[in-house]
Structures are given as C-alpha cells and as structure tokens.
Amino acid sequence: MKHSNKILYLLFFLCATISFAQNEISNKVVDFYSDLPIESASVYIKSTAIGTITNADGKFALRIPVEHVSDTLIVSSIGFSTEKIPFNQYDASEPIYLVEAVASLDEVVLEAEMRPKTGNEIVLKAIKDLPLTMPDSSYIQKGFLRHKERNKKEFKWLIESAISVYDSSYSVPAKQHLKINVDQMRKSYDLRDIDSLFTYASYLNQNNRTRTSPKNLRRIQIKTAALKKAIKWNDNRVNGLQNIFQGKLNMFRNVDHKKALFGEHILKKHQFELDTILIDNERKLYKIKINKGTEYVGLGTKGIYNEGFEAKGWLYIYYDNFAIKKVEYELVAASKEQKTRSKRLFDTQTNHKLVINYKAFNNKMYPNYIYYETPKLVNVGFKPKNKQQEAFAEQYKEERYYYTVQEILFSDIILDRDKIKKELDTTWDMDIFSPKPYNKAFWNTYNVLLESEDDEKLIQDLSKRASLFKE
C-alpha cells in the first residue's frame, strides 16, 4: 500500500512538472511600500541567461524549459531588494514584492582603499576595464525584436521577430565580426501612408546629383513601386539593426571605433557626476549622471545631419568590478542648426533615446535589453490658407510626425563552439522588413516582451485595420 501511494505521488509530481513545463508563468512585480508597478525589473532563471523584463505595468511572462522546472526564479531591479523563488514554491496568486534598497555614499568615502571617487574617474575606469568585463570569446544571443512606429494618434507599423546576434568578442571591430539574422517573424502590420513624399525626396537626393524638394513633388506623377522602393531604402537606412549593433550607439561594444561616443574624447562631449550608490541583485552600484560637455555630440550618419547634440542620462556601474550594468542615454538638439532642424522636421528636440541593460553571465556582461527611440518626419507640412483650413492643419500636424521604437530582449546565450559553428553555416539575413511565414510551433516556446495594456489596445486596433506590407 505504501508503495502504491509512493507511485501515485510520483505520478502526480511528474504530471504537475510536465504541466508546469508546458505553461509560461506570469505575474506582476510591485514596490512593497508604494504598491506601484516596477518597470524593467529583471526576471530570469538562476544560473542561466533565460529571462525577461517587466513592462510599464510591472507585468511579465516567462516560459520555463523542462530542464529548469526545479530551478529558482530571480527577480531584481536597480535600487530594490532581490527575490529568489524556487519554482516549486512559486505562487502566481500574489504579486512579487521588492523592497527599496539604497546604499550610502558615506560607505564609499570611508573606505581606505584607493578608488576613483568622481563620476569622471569612475566612468574612465569602467571603460578601461571593458576588456575584462565584456565577452572575450565568440557567442550567439537569441532574442525577441519589437519594431513599432506611431504618430501622436495611433500605431502605424508593427513588426515582431525572433533574431540571432553573433559576436566574435569585444576586442574585434563589429562591422566585420558581428552578424545579425532574423530567424522568424510573428507579426508584420503596416498602416503607413504610401505617399511619403519626404522619404521619396530624400531617396532621390541620395542617389542623384540634382537636389529635389518635397514641395515640388506631386503624388500623381510618381509610380507606387518607386515610392515603395524609397520607403524600404529609408527603413533600412534609419531603422536597420546594423545601426544599433554595428554603429556608435552600441557605445561600449564599439568604444574603440573611430570617433566613438565614449572614445578618446569622451570628456570633451560628456561630463559624469556621481549621484549615489544603489543596490542591484545584492551588489553595490554607482549611479552616475551624464551631463553635457564643452563640445557637441554627433553620430556622423551618412546623408543625415545628425550632429549638434548635447548628451544627458544615467550610467549604472558595479562597485566591485566596474562593469557597466546599464546606460540611459539621450541626445538633445543643442546647436542652432540642430534646434531649428529638429523643431521643423520632428516637433521635438530629443532626437535619440537609448537604453542598454546588461546581464552578468559567466563573469562577463552581455546585452540583455535594448530600447531605442528616434523621431521621423513622414509628410511635409500643410499650411492653412484660411480660417476654415486651420482645424484641418492641426489634425494634420498630429499625423505628420512619427517616432520609431525598437526593443530587443535577449533570452538566451550560446557559448558552445559546435552549436555556434552549426548556426553560422546557415545563411544570415538582417533584413527585419521582409515578411516571413508564421511558424506557430516556434512561437509557442519562445519568450517575448509583454506590451503595456495601453499599447496592446493600440496594437490590437492596428491588427484589425492593417494589412501585410508587401514589397
């Protein structure tokens, strides 16, 4: 009888384990004292790179592979305590509470050891130690990409894909040794106006010797195929993945590149101010404010005046080994020329917003989450000729300016050389704008980012009205 009970218990346990393994866990992470949601909290399986982050509502969803059902869930956020929950004790009926945890700057001042003490000194030390803290061997990361575009009223474009990123190591140039592939596509909705005369004029100006003004173009005189070609050209030029991974915006990976943002002249274009000491996953962390320097910042983008900015934001650097944990970086129009251009073309002075969050794995820091936002002018302006047209002009203004957001969540890291070689033997293609067949079985087991409730409503509305954008 005892043996029968043991067998029944074992069968029950196995069924529960299998059931658990086939379902994702979901919950909400909140501040213990304020009961407010905590955005961008890290949620991952202990000792792995498998994880996700919380959305603007503090919510997350995470798929647990069968081999990790007896593991532990780790939930952490900068400035808060860390929760460690064994999966066999996980309770989805209660939110996950984190308690605010802040260290003291006095602890740093009182230490006897010689350490950098100013913000500038700490950042320079962190950059000097990048060869020690960044990956020093080949790896592939698997991730989820959400690319969306909207005006002030609604979403106009949405792409969701699974991507792979291969990198030889931190020490080699990214343009030659970093590759990107779009593995699968989940959504591809397009509600953009096809008559983007501004984009078409830019395309002509980049490919012809004569200058063309959008005001001189008439839609009726331009073939739709030509407009689509120009739009795809602009998509790849402005929103292609190579801009994030292979260019200046990947500021720590590409710090040795010519004219890097955080390169040789970093302190001429930036100043860093030590703000406080925080706690992240039970480790002390410098919080450092990014201020403007004496010179303007520029990105050197071909065919676009991407100069004349001031930088602002925050850097988070681990206290024990000076590894970069997170950067929040904005470029704001500062020169007279850029201020005028930004106001006229984008209706905003902030041209670039970038967040890169890194995850410690095998004593190295790997990208974990990337957020990039940039404005975009879609149509040239409409100038009212009388009072009757003023109301229409105001409505047109809301639809004239777009902004593009790209989010990438990396949920796995491959270090095995044989697996890397096998993946590299296939054809890689970084074009996120080419539609691919939907693979339901693949997406049933893949971790994705949760949208906020407000954005999800807009996306659902887009999916009802939009069609697949065809080349």
N, C-alpha and C positions, 0 to 999 in steps of 0.2 A: 504493500500500500504506500509506504514511504517512497519507494522507487517510482511508483506511478505519479505521485504528487510532484516529485522532482522533475519527471519527464514533462508533465503538464506545465510546470513553472518554466522549464527551459523553452518549451514550445511557445508559451505566452511571451517570454522575453524576446525570442527570435522574431516573432511576428511583430512585436512592438518596435523592435530595432529596424526591421525591414520597412515597416510603415513610416517610421521616423525618417529613414534614409531617403525615402521617395518623396518626401514633402519638404518644402522650404520652411524655415522658421521666420517669423516676423514679429515685430514689436515696436515699441516707442521708447526713446531714451530722453529722460527729462531731468531738469535740475531739481535736486531734493528739496531745496528751500523755496524756490520760486514756483515750482511746478511747471516751468516753461520748457518747451522742447529744446533740445540741444542739437543744432545743425552741424553736419560734417564730423560727427563722432565716428571713430574707427570701430568697426565691428568685425572681428576675424577669429579664425580657429587657431588656437595656440600652436606655436612651433610650425606654422605653415604661412604661406602667402595668400591663402584663400580668405577673402573678406569683402566687405563693402563699407559704405558710409551712410549716415542718416541724411534724409532730405530736409527741406526747410521746415517740415512739420515734426522733425525728430524721429521719423519712421524709417524702418529698414526691412529688407527681406534678404535672406541668405540661404542658399541651397547647401546642404551638408552631404558630402560624398559618403558612401557606405563605409569606407575605411576609417572615417573620422567620427563615427557616431558615439564613441566612448571618450572623445576628446573634451576640451574645455573651450567655452566661448569667452573671448576677451573683449570688453567694451571700454574704450578710453577716449578722452578728449582733453586737449590742451587746457590746463587750468582746473582740471577736475580729478577726482579720485578714479581708480581703475576697478572695474568689476570683473571678477573671474567666476564663471558659472559653468560647472560640469554639465554636459548635456543631459545626463540622467537626472539632474536636479532642476532643469530649465522649466520655468513656469511662464507660459505666454499670457496668462490672465492678468498679470501685473506688469506695469511699466518697469523699465530698468532705470533706477535712480543713480545719479552720480552726484557726489558732494564736492563743492568748490574747494580747491586745494592750491594755495599760493605760498611759495617760499618767501624768504625775506632777503632784501638786498644787503642787509646787515651781515648775513651769513657769509657773503662773498667778501665784504670789506675786512672782516675779522680773520679770514684765513691767512696763514703765514706764507703759504707757497706763492711763488711768483707767477702771476697770471695776468693776462690782458684785462684791463679794467674799464676802458672806454668802449663805446659802441664801435668806433672805427677799428680799434685794436682787435676786438673780438671777431669782427667780420673778416679782417685780413688774415687772422689766424685760421679761421674756418676755411677760407679759400686756399690758403697754403697747405692745409691738411686734406684737401679733396682727394689726392691720390691715395690716402689711407682710408677714407670713409666711403668713397664711391666704388662701384663694382670694378674689379681689376681683371675679370675674365668674361668670356662670352656668355650671353644669356638670352632667352626669349621670354617676353612677357605676353600673357594673354589678357585682353581687356575688352571692355564694352564702350563703344563710342555713341554719344548722342549729339547730333548736329542739328541745331534749330535756328530759324530765322523768323523775326517777327517785326511788325511795326508797332505803333502805340495802341493799336486796337485788337490785333489778333495774330496768331501764328500763321505764317505764310509757307513755311517749308520745314520738313522734319525728316531726318534720316537717322536710323538706329542700326548699328553694325557691330559685329564681333571682329576685333582686329588682333594681329600679332605684331610685336615690335622686336626686332633682333638688333642687338648691340654687341660689338666686339669687346668693348670695355671703355672706360672713361678716358683712357690715355690716347685714343686714336681719333682722327677727325670724323665727325658724324656724317658728313656728306658722302664719304667713301665707305664707312664701316657701320652705318646704321640703316636698316631696312624696315619697311612697313608693309603689311599685307592686310587687305580686307578679306576676312575669312567667310563671313556670312552676313546677310542683311535681313533685318527683321521688319523695318518699316521704311517706306520711301514715299512721302506725300508732298506734293508740290502745288501750291496755290498762288505762286508768284505771277505777277503780270508779265507776259512775254514781251511787251513793248517797252523794255528798259532802254530808252534811247541814250541815257547817260553811259550805261555799260557799253553800248554799241559804239559810241563816240570814243570811249577810252580804248576799245579794241582797235579801231581804225587808226588812232593816234600812235599806238604802239607798233603797228605793223605797216604804216605808210609814212612817207616823208612829209606830206602836207598835213596841216592841223585842221581838225574838224570840231565845230562847236555843236553841242546837243541842240541848241536853239535853232540851228539851221537844218536839222533833220526832220523829215516827215515820215510817219509810220507807214503811210500808204505806199511810199516809194521803196520800202525795204522788204526783202523776202523774209518770211518767218524762219526759214532754215538758217539764214545769215544771222538773225538775232539769237537763235538758239546756240549757234556756234560761239558767238561773242559772250553769251551768258556762261557757257561751260568754261570758256577761257578765263573769265573773271572769277568763277568759282574756284578753280584750281590755283589761280594766282593769289587770291586773297585768303581763301579758306582751306587750302590743301593741308594735309597733315604734315608735309615737309616743313611748313612754316613754324610749327610748334616744336618739332623734334630736331630738325637739322639747322635751324636758324638761331638768331640772337636770343629769342625768347626762352630757349632752353638754356638759361643763363649759367647754370653750374656745370651741366654736362659739357657745354661748349665754351667754357671760360677761357680756354687757350686760343680761341679763334681770333682772327684779326678784327680789331675794333669791337670786341665782345663787351656786352653791357657791364659785366663785372670783371673786366680785364685789367690791363695795365693802368688805365687812367680812371679807375673806379672812383677814387675820392675827389676827382675833379667834377664828376657828374652826380655823385651821391655823397651824402653825409649820413652817418649812422649814430643814433642816440640810444644808449642803454636805458630801457624803461623800467623793467622789473625782472624778477625771477619767478617762473611758474613751474608747475609740476605736470609732467606728461608720462603716463604709464610708469609711475613711481621713480622717474628720473627728473632731475632739475633741468630747467630750460631757460636760456636767456630770451627775453622778449625785447627786440630791438626795433626802434622806429627808423624808417627810411625817409630822409629829408632831401631836398634839392641841393645840388652842388653849385659851383660857380659857372659851370658850362652846361649847355643844353644837351639833352639826350636825343639820339636819333637811331632809327632802325636800318637805314640805308636800303629801303625797299626799292627794287628796280621799277621805274615807271610811276612811282607814287611819292609825293612829298611827305615822307614820314619822319620829319625832323622837327626840331624846335620844341621839345617836350621837357617838362620837369617830372621827376620821379617822386612817388610817395608810396607808403605802405608799411609792411612789417616783415621782419625776419625772426624766425624761431630757431635757435641753435642749442644743441645739447651742451650742458655744462661740463660733462665728464670727458667727452672726446671731440668736442667742437664740430660734430656732424650737423649738417643742415637738416632740420626737420620739416620746415615749411616756409614758403615765401608767399606773401601777398603783395602784388606789385601793380601800380597804376602809372600810366603816362598821361600827363595832363598838358594841354596846349599852353605854351609859355611865351614863345616868340610872337611878335606882332603878326607875322605872316601866318603862323600856325593857328593863332587865335581866330583870325579872320576866316581862314580856310575851314576850320572846324565848325564855326558857327554857321557858315554859309552852306556847307555840304552835309553836316551831321546833326546840327542843332544841339551839340554838346561839346564840352571842352575836354572830356575824358575820352581818349581815343583807344586805349588798350587797358584791359583789366586781366590780370593773370594770377592764378593761384596754382602752386605746385606743392603737393603734400608728399613727403617721402616716408617709406616704411623700412624699419630696420629688419634685415633678414640675413642670417649668416654673417653678422657683424659688418654688413655693408648697407648703404642706403639706396633703395630702389624707388623709382616713381610709383606712387600709389594712386593719386588722384590729381587730375589736371582740369582746370577751368579756365577758359579763355573767351573773352568777350570783346567785340570791336564793332563800332558803328559803320553804317554803309548807306550811301545815297543811292536810291533806286531810280527815281524820276527827277527831272528838272522841275523847278518851281512853277506854280501857277500864280500869275499876278492879276488881281481883280481890276477890271476896267471901270466898274461902277459899284454902287452900294449893293445891288442885287447879287453880285458875284462874290461879295465879301464872305458870306456864310459858307459858300462852296469852297472858297480858298482856305478857310480854317479847317474844314473837313479834309481837304486835300493834303494839308500840312501833316495831319495825323498819320496819313498813309504814305507820305513821301519818304520818311526816314525809317530805315530798318536798323536792327542790330543783330549780329550773329553771335551765337553762343555755341562753343564746343566743350563738351565734358567727356572725360575719359576716366574710367575706373578700371584699374588693373587688379585682377583677382587671382592670378597665378604666375609663378615664376618657374621657368625650366632651366636647370643648370647642367643636366645630363648631356654630355657631348654627343652621344649617339642619337639621342632624341633631337638635339639641335640640328645635327647634320641631316637627319631624315627630313626635317621640316624645310631646311634650306635647299634641298634637292628639288623642291616643287617650284612652280612659277609664282613670284611675288608681284602684287599689283596694289599700289597705294591709292588708287582712284576710288574715293568714297562716294562719288556721284553716279557711278554706273550701276544700274539696278541689277540685282541678283535674285535667283529663285529663292522662295521662302522654304526653309528646312525646319519643319515643326519639331522633329525629334531632337535636333540640335538645341533649339531654344528651350526645350523642356528641362534641360540640365545645365543651363548657362546662367551665371549671375549677372544681373542687370541693375542699373540705378533706378531707384524709385523717384518719380516726379512728385512735386508738391501737389496738393489737392487742387489748387487754383490752376496750375499749369496743365494738370491732367485733364481738366474740363476743356481748356482751350485746344489741347491735342485731340480730344475726342470730337470736338466740333470740326477741327481741320480734317480728320479722317473721314468724316461724313461727306464733306464737300469737295475734297481734293482728289485728284487723280494722279497716277504714277507719272512722274516727269519722264518723257521719252526723248531720246537724242534725235 
